[in-house]
């Protein structure tokens, strides 16, 4: 999948791609054709950097409902000949998820599109999962034959894997009850095969065992490294069962100059054990020529929770390198009020050097809120506006709620329409109700069966019988 191209944050398309609440508010006041064009662009060209964790489907589905949007463009996208060539779930997953929400809102055309696509589309399993949550038994039973027709008689093993790994098992359970031999009996046989495969995997454990030596664990980690598998984390856990006091010198030697797999394993183990010498070993490891070793050393350091680690972080934070950045992140997570200036400096440097989407910003943004760094509010507002990550924007909103007095009357209002439920929850708790739009949206969220329980709980705290009058 290609990296998505995100439009500027000041444009309607850019707002919708980011999933910002202002995107919905602007779309509802823009010319309908322009708003629908931007909405279709987002749904057909997934704008998320991480489509597996970021939410957009409910956000876009609600906007289709508000705009009375037609589904012609989605239909053309789903049934385009490219659907048979591009098998990546990311090509059609967002569109199918949007259709699922629209079906739950009573859009019959969305339900029919999902049924048609489940019968003939390339990403049929996703469509079937959406239908499993929304369709009736009759609609699902009608799909049994077209779905099973995808698996010829000599593909029973493949069918068993699909049945075993189905995200939503409801259709397969219905089909297993079908009296027709070519449907019910076939699905039941696939279910039995899948259960047997799962039992076999459980009976064949692989990897280190307690009778292994320390060197055997290091060798296993290095073998994984050489074939591209990251095994140093489970290898470090294994060392806790394998290593004794007499092995300490060998583990320290591996942390100093072992192979990449052994060095990563030893550093992780010593950090988890809070070994008194591990901080010096980590400082030396960040100068290693191997990027894998450097990353493992930084990760091991950031996992530490000792007073000594926090004190060393205060010494390292001013460093203009990766270790200094890691120290800033540690202070953001575990530092005290006296560390506010160091965390703020790390936050500013991260934005200047890596932009508003840098992964290092996540703990720094959280830390700015946790420590209540009021001076961080301008940087947090910049991150909120510009980041393409809806998760990072939500973290920025939480931090602004703790640092920015203008948040309740500002960003908190638009957050009520945000694509992430955690961001809507923050908004529901903080948005000022002097704006009539806030009251209307709170009531809408309270009545929407598709809304998350946490959001509705926050809303009820504002509009329930014991809440202050709106």
C-alpha positions in Angstrom: 0.0 0.0 0.0 1.3 3.4 -1.0 1.7 6.1 1.7 -1.4 8.3 1.6 -1.1 11.9 0.3 -2.7 14.2 2.9 -4.1 17.6 1.8 -3.3 20.7 3.9 -5.1 20.9 7.2 -6.9 24.1 6.2 -8.8 22.5 3.3 -12.0 20.5 3.5 -10.3 17.4 2.1 -7.4 17.7 4.5 -9.8 18.0 7.5 -11.8 15.0 6.4 -8.7 12.9 5.7 -7.5 13.6 9.3 -11.0 12.7 10.7 -11.2 16.1 12.5 -14.5 17.3 13.8 -14.1 20.5 11.9 -14.2 18.3 8.7 -17.8 17.4 9.4 -18.8 20.9 10.4 -17.2 22.4 7.3 -18.7 19.7 5.0 -22.2 20.5 6.4 -21.9 24.1 5.4 -20.0 23.6 2.1 -21.8 23.1 -1.3 -23.1 19.5 -1.2 -21.4 18.4 -4.4 -18.0 19.6 -3.1 -18.5 17.9 0.3 -19.6 14.6 -1.3 -16.6 14.7 -3.6 -14.2 15.1 -0.7 -16.0 12.4 1.3 -15.8 9.9 -1.6 -12.2 10.7 -2.1 -11.5 9.8 1.5 -13.5 6.6 1.5 -12.1 5.3 -1.8 -8.5 6.3 -1.1 -8.0 5.4 2.6 -6.1 8.4 4.1 -5.0 6.6 7.3 -1.3 5.9 7.9 -2.2 2.9 10.0 -5.5 1.6 8.7 -5.7 -1.2 11.2 -5.9 1.0 14.3 -7.2 4.4 13.3 -11.0 4.9 13.1 -12.7 6.6 10.2 -15.6 4.4 9.1 -18.2 5.6 11.6 -17.1 9.2 11.0 -17.6 8.9 7.3 -20.8 7.0 7.6 -22.4 9.7 9.8 -21.4 12.3 7.2 -23.0 10.2 4.4 -26.2 10.2 6.5 -26.1 13.9 7.2 -25.4 14.7 3.5 -27.9 12.1 2.2 -25.0 10.9 0.1 -25.4 8.4 -2.7 -23.3 5.2 -2.9 -22.6 5.2 -6.6 -18.9 6.0 -6.2 -18.5 3.3 -3.6 -20.2 0.8 -5.8 -18.0 1.6 -8.8 -14.9 1.3 -6.6 -16.0 -2.1 -5.2 -16.9 -3.7 -8.5 -14.0 -2.2 -10.5 -12.0 -4.9 -12.4 -9.0 -3.9 -10.2 -10.8 -5.6 -7.3 -9.7 -9.0 -8.7 -6.1 -7.9 -9.2 -5.4 -5.9 -6.0 -6.0 -8.3 -3.1 -4.9 -5.9 -0.3 -7.6 -5.5 2.3 -6.7 -1.8 2.5 -8.1 -1.1 -0.9 -11.7 -1.8 0.0 -11.7 -2.3 3.8 -12.7 1.3 4.6 -15.5 1.4 2.1 -16.9 -1.9 3.3 -16.8 -0.7 7.0 -18.6 2.5 6.0 -21.3 0.4 4.3 -21.6 -1.7 7.4 -22.3 1.4 9.6 -24.7 2.7 7.0 -26.6 -0.6 7.0 -26.9 -0.3 10.8 -28.4 3.2 10.2 -31.1 1.6 8.1 -29.6 2.3 4.6 -31.0 -0.6 2.6 -28.8 0.3 -0.4 -25.7 -0.2 1.7 -26.9 -3.6 2.9 -27.6 -4.8 -0.7 -24.1 -3.6 -1.8 -22.5 -5.6 1.0 -24.5 -8.7 0.0 -23.5 -8.4 -3.6 -19.8 -7.8 -2.8 -19.7 -10.7 -0.4 -20.9 -13.0 -3.2 -18.5 -11.9 -5.9 -15.9 -9.4 -4.5 -12.2 -10.0 -3.8 -12.4 -8.9 -0.2 -15.5 -11.0 0.5 -14.4 -12.1 4.0 -14.5 -8.4 5.2 -17.9 -7.9 3.7 -19.2 -11.1 5.3 -17.9 -9.9 8.7 -19.9 -6.7 8.3 -23.0 -8.6 7.3 -22.5 -11.0 10.3 -23.1 -8.0 12.6 -26.0 -6.5 10.7 -27.8 -8.9 8.3 -30.6 -11.2 9.2 -30.4 -15.0 9.1 -32.1 -15.3 5.8 -29.7 -12.8 4.1 -26.7 -14.7 5.5 -28.0 -18.1 4.5 -28.4 -16.9 0.9 -24.7 -16.3 0.7 -23.7 -19.8 1.7 -23.5 -21.2 -1.9 -21.7 -18.3 -3.5 -19.1 -18.2 -0.7 -18.5 -22.0 -0.7 -18.3 -21.9 -4.5 -15.0 -20.0 -4.1 -13.5 -23.3 -2.7 -13.4 -26.2 -5.2 -13.6 -29.7 -4.0 -9.8 -30.0 -3.7 -9.5 -26.9 -1.6 -10.9 -28.3 1.7 -7.7 -27.4 3.6 -8.0 -23.8 2.5 -11.7 -23.7 3.5 -10.8 -25.1 6.9 -8.3 -22.3 7.5 -10.9 -19.6 6.5 -13.5 -21.1 8.8 -11.0 -21.4 11.7 -9.8 -17.8 11.3 -13.1 -16.1 10.6 -13.4 -12.9 12.6 -17.2 -13.2 12.9 -18.2 -16.9 13.1 -22.0 -16.3 12.9 -22.4 -17.0 9.1 -20.4 -20.3 9.4 -22.4 -21.4 12.3 -25.6 -20.8 10.4 -24.3 -22.6 7.3 -23.2 -25.6 9.4 -26.9 -26.1 10.3 -27.9 -26.2 6.6 -29.4 -29.6 5.8 -27.9 -29.6 2.3 -24.8 -31.9 2.2 -22.8 -29.6 -0.1 -23.3 -26.8 2.5 -23.9 -28.0 6.0 -21.8 -31.1 5.9 -18.9 -29.3 4.2 -18.8 -26.5 6.7 -19.0 -28.9 9.7 -16.1 -30.9 8.2 -14.1 -27.6 7.8 -14.9 -26.7 11.5 -13.6 -30.0 12.7 -10.4 -29.8 10.7 -9.8 -26.3 12.0 -10.2 -27.4 15.6 -7.8 -30.3 15.0 -5.2 -28.0 13.5 -5.4 -25.7 16.5 -4.9 -28.7 18.9 -1.9 -29.9 16.9 -0.2 -26.5 17.1 -0.7 -26.5 20.9 0.9 -29.9 21.1 4.0 -28.8 19.2 5.6 -26.0 21.2 8.7 -24.5 19.6 11.5 -22.3 20.9 13.6 -22.2 24.1 12.9 -24.4 27.1 14.1 -24.2 30.7 16.8 -26.9 30.1 18.5 -24.7 27.5 21.8 -23.0 28.4 22.3 -19.2 28.2 24.4 -19.6 25.1 21.6 -21.7 23.5 19.2 -18.8 24.1 21.6 -16.3 22.5 22.1 -18.6 19.5 18.3 -18.9 19.1 17.9 -15.1 19.1 20.7 -14.7 16.6 19.2 -17.3 14.3 16.0 -15.3 14.4 17.9 -12.1 13.6 19.6 -13.7 10.6 16.2 -14.8 9.1 14.6 -11.5 9.8 12.6 -12.5 12.9 12.8 -10.3 16.0 13.2 -12.8 18.9 15.3 -10.9 21.4 12.2 -10.0 23.5 11.0 -13.6 24.1 14.7 -14.7 24.4 15.2 -12.2 27.2 12.1 -13.6 29.0 13.5 -17.1 28.5 16.8 -16.0 30.2 14.8 -15.3 33.4 14.1 -19.1 33.6 17.5 -20.2 32.3 20.1 -17.8 33.8 21.5 -18.0 37.3 24.0 -15.8 39.2 26.9 -17.8 37.7 25.8 -16.7 34.2 25.9 -12.9 34.9 29.4 -12.4 33.6 28.5 -14.2 30.3 25.4 -12.1 29.9 27.3 -8.8 30.5 29.9 -9.9 27.9 27.1 -10.5 25.4 25.7 -7.0 26.1 29.1 -5.5 25.5 30.2 -7.2 22.3 28.0 -10.2 21.4 26.3 -10.8 18.1 23.3 -8.6 17.3 20.8 -11.1 18.5 22.7 -11.9 21.7 23.5 -8.3 22.5 19.8 -7.2 22.1 18.7 -10.1 24.3 21.3 -9.4 27.0 20.5 -5.7 27.1 16.8 -6.4 27.4 17.3 -9.0 30.2 19.6 -6.8 32.2 17.3 -3.8 31.9 14.3 -5.9 33.0 16.4 -7.1 36.0 17.4 -3.5 36.9 21.0 -4.6 36.8 23.1 -1.8 38.3 25.5 -1.7 35.3 23.0 -1.8 32.5 22.7 2.0 32.1 26.4 2.2 31.2 25.9 -0.7 28.8 23.0 1.0 27.2 25.0 4.2 26.8 27.7 2.3 25.0 25.2 0.3 22.9 23.7 3.4 21.3 27.1 4.0 19.6 26.9 0.5 18.0 27.0 0.3 14.1 23.9 -1.9 14.1 20.6 -0.1 14.1 18.9 -3.1 15.6 21.2 -3.0 18.6 20.7 0.8 19.0 16.9 0.4 18.9 16.9 -2.5 21.3 19.1 -0.5 23.7 16.8 2.5 23.6 13.7 0.3 24.0 15.2 -1.5 27.0 16.1 1.8 28.6 12.6 3.3 28.1 11.0 0.2 29.8 13.0 0.8 33.0 11.1 2.1 36.0 13.9 2.6 38.5 14.9 5.8 40.2 18.4 5.3 38.8 17.0 5.3 35.2 15.0 8.5 35.8 18.0 10.2 37.3 20.2 9.1 34.3 17.5 10.3 31.9 17.9 13.8 33.4 21.5 13.7 32.5 20.9 12.4 29.0 17.9 14.5 28.0 20.0 17.5 26.7 21.9 15.2 24.3 21.2 15.9 20.6 21.0 12.2 19.7 18.6 9.2 19.9 19.6 8.6 23.5 18.7 12.2 24.4 15.3 11.8 22.7 14.7 8.5 24.6 15.6 10.2 27.9 13.0 13.0 27.1 10.4 10.3 26.5 11.2 8.6 29.8 10.9 11.8 31.7 7.6 12.5 30.0 6.3 9.1 31.2 8.0 8.9 34.6 9.5 12.2 35.5 8.2 14.7 38.0 7.2 18.4 38.0 10.8 19.4 38.0 11.3 17.8 34.6 8.8 20.0 32.8 11.4 22.1 31.0 13.3 19.0 29.8 10.1 17.4 28.5 9.0 20.7 26.8 12.4 21.0 25.1 12.2 17.5 23.8 8.6 18.1 22.5 9.7 21.3 20.7 12.8 19.6 19.2 10.8 16.6 18.0 8.3 18.8 16.2 11.0 20.9 14.7 13.1 18.0 13.6 10.6 15.4 12.6 7.3 17.2 12.1 3.8 16.7 13.6 3.6 13.0 12.8 6.8 11.8 14.5 6.3 8.6 16.5 8.4 10.1 19.3 5.7 12.7 19.9 3.2 10.2 21.4 4.8 9.9 24.9 5.9 13.5 24.9 2.4 14.7 24.2 1.1 12.5 27.0 3.8 13.8 29.3 3.0 17.4 28.6 -0.5 16.7 29.8 0.5 14.5 32.7 2.9 17.2 34.0 0.5 20.0 33.2 3.0 22.0 31.2 1.0 25.1 30.4 3.8 26.5 28.1 3.4 23.4 25.9 -0.1 24.5 24.8 1.0 26.3 21.6 3.0 23.3 20.5 0.1 20.9 21.3 -2.3 23.0 19.3 0.1 22.8 16.3 0.2 19.1 16.6 -3.5 18.8 17.0 -4.1 20.8 13.8 -1.4 19.3 11.6 -1.0 15.6 12.5 -2.4 13.1 10.1 -2.7 10.6 12.9 -6.1 10.7 14.6 -4.7 8.8 17.6 -2.0 11.4 18.1 -4.5 14.2 17.7 -6.6 12.6 20.4 -3.6 12.5 22.7 -3.0 16.1 22.0 -6.6 16.9 22.9 -6.2 15.1 26.2 -3.1 17.1 26.9 -4.7 20.4 25.9 -7.6 19.6 28.3 -5.0 19.7 31.1 -2.9 22.6 29.9 -5.0 25.0 27.8 -7.7 27.1 29.4 -9.2 27.8 26.0 -9.7 24.1 25.2 -13.3 23.8 26.4 -14.5 26.6 24.2 -12.1 25.8 21.3 -11.0 22.5 20.1 -13.2 20.6 22.5 -16.3 21.7 20.5 -15.1 20.2 17.3 -13.8 17.1 19.0 -17.4 16.1 19.6 -17.5 15.2 15.9 -14.0 13.6 15.8 -13.4 10.2 14.2 -11.9 8.6 17.4 -14.2 7.7 20.2 -11.6 8.5 22.9 -11.4 12.0 21.5 -15.2 12.4 21.5 -15.2 11.2 25.1 -12.7 13.9 26.1 -14.9 16.5 24.3 -18.0 15.2 26.0 -16.4 15.8 29.4 -15.0 19.3 28.6 -16.8 21.1 25.8 -18.6 24.2 26.9 -22.3 24.1 26.4 -22.9 27.7 25.6 -22.6 26.8 21.9 -26.0 25.4 20.8 -24.1 22.9 18.5 -22.6 21.3 21.6 -25.9 20.6 23.2 -27.4 19.2 20.0 -24.4 17.0 19.4 -24.3 15.7 22.9 -28.0 14.7 22.6 -27.3 13.0 19.2 -24.4 11.0 20.6 -26.5 9.9 23.6 -29.2 8.6 21.2 -26.9 7.0 18.6 -26.8 3.2 19.1 -23.6 3.1 17.1 -21.8 5.3 19.6 -19.3 3.7 22.1 -20.4 3.1 25.7 -17.5 5.2 27.1 -18.7 8.2 25.0 -22.3 7.8 26.0 -21.3 7.5 29.7 -19.4 10.8 29.4 -22.4 12.4 27.6 -24.7 11.3 30.4 -22.5 12.9 32.9 -23.3 16.2 31.1 -27.0 15.7 30.3 -28.2 13.1 32.8 -30.6 13.9 35.7 -27.7 14.6 38.0 -25.8 16.8 35.5 -25.8 20.6 35.5 -28.5 22.1 33.4 -27.6 22.7 29.8 
